[in-house]
Amino acid sequence: MTKVKLRVNGQDHEREVEPRTLLVELLRDGLGLTGTHVGCDTSQCGCCTVHLDGKAVKSCNILAVQAEGREITTIEGLAQGHELHPVQKAFSECHALQCGFCTPGMIMAMSAFLAAKPKPSDEEIYDALEGNICRCTGYVNIVKAVKQ
């Protein structure tokens, strides 16, 4: 077992983990943050996307020990109190979801993308969405939400 210290959603945490524990497993099983979903376990779908030091990463592709001393934000930590993050609000207002399984990962990926590129073109949005798969929608409302 290895001791891991990290900051998640503004709170410091310390946990004992096996060296092979994935960050997504630590978040879900170790910290109870189940908004980060496991969709494929192969880093293809993007459902497990979180922010690691402000950058969008797929938490099923990172070991918990690699997050030692780092700042992690999950979908649970994106809102400011009861005020939704603008991307969360836009996804809701634009009906940019159907079943909702991919939505946390999409929101995390797009919030990081928009922080770097506040006024993207449709093509840039589609390119940025490439690592996140939605099996229910045609992406039209997702792009609409990102533009909003």
N, C-alpha and C positions, 0 to 999 in steps of 0.2 A: 504494500500500500504506500501511496505517496500523498503528502499533504499539499493541498492546492489552496492558495489564497487568491481571491479575485473580487472585483467589485461589480455587482450586478444590479442594474436599475438604481444606482446610487447608494447601495448598501454593501458593506464589506461582508464577505463570507469566507469561511475556511472549512474545507472538507477533506476527508481521507478518501482517496480514490485508487482504483487499480490503474496502473500506467496506461492500459489500453482503453480506459473509459473515454467515450466521446463527449465533447462539450454538450451536445444535445441531450445525452443521457444524464449528465450532471444537472443541467437546467431542469429537465422534466422530473427525473426520479430523485435527485438529491436536493433540489430546491423547490420542487412543486410548481414550477412555472410551465404549465402545460399548454400555454398559448403557442409555444414553439412546437410545430408538428413534425413528425417523422413520416415522410411519404414514400421514400424509395431506398434509403440507406446507401445510395450510391452517388450522391451529390448532383443528381440530374434534375430533380423537380423543384428545388428551391423552397419547399415548405418549411424548412428548418432555418431559414435566413434570420440572422440576428446582426446587430452592430458590434463589432470588435474594434475598440478604439475609434469609433465613428465610421468605420467602413463596413459595408454589407459583406457578410461571409456566410457560408453554409456550415452550420454547426455540426452537421453529421460528418464533416470532412476535417474536423479539427479535434485533436485530443484535448481533454480537459487540462492536462499538464501544460499544454502549449498556451493556455489562457492565463497562466500564472502571472499575477500582478497586473492584469489588463482590465480595462473597463468594458463591460458588456451591457448592451441594452437589448431587452427583448420587447415583444409587442406589449407586454404588461407595463413596461416602463416608458413607453413612447409618449403617452398622454401626460399632461401636466395637471395632476390632481384629477378633477372631474372634467377638465377641458381636453377634448380629443385633439390629437395632433392634426394639423390641416390635411394630411394625406388620409388619415382615418376618417375624418369628416367627409372628405370628397368621395371616398369609396362608398360610404353610406348614402350620401346624397345622390350619387350617380348610379346607384344600384350596380356597383362593380363587383358583384359576387353572385353566386348561385348557392352552391352547397356550403361555401365558406371555408373549406379545408385549406385551400392554398392562400387564402386572404392574408393571414398574418405574415407569411413569407413575402408575398407581393408588396404589402405595405412597408415592410422593413427594407426591402430592396429599393422600392421607389422613393422612400423618404431619404435614403442615402444618396440615391441618384440625383434627386431634385436639390439636395443641399449643394451638390457640386455643379449642377446644370439647371438653374431655376426656370429657364424658358426654353425647353427642348422642342424640337420639331417632332412630328408624328414618327418619322423614320428613326430618330434618336430614341424615342420612347420604345418603339418596337425592338430596337437593338438592345436596349437596357433590360427589357423583359425576357430576353432570350433564355436566361438561366432559371426562369420561373415558369412552371407549367400549370395551366388551368385546364382541367379536363371537362369543365361544364360550359364555359362561356366561349364566345367568339372574340373576346378581348376588346370589343368595341367600347363597352362601358368602362373597362379598365383604363384604356387609353384616354377616354373622356375624363375620368377621375384624375389621372395624372396631369392632364392639361389644366384642369380646374385648380 
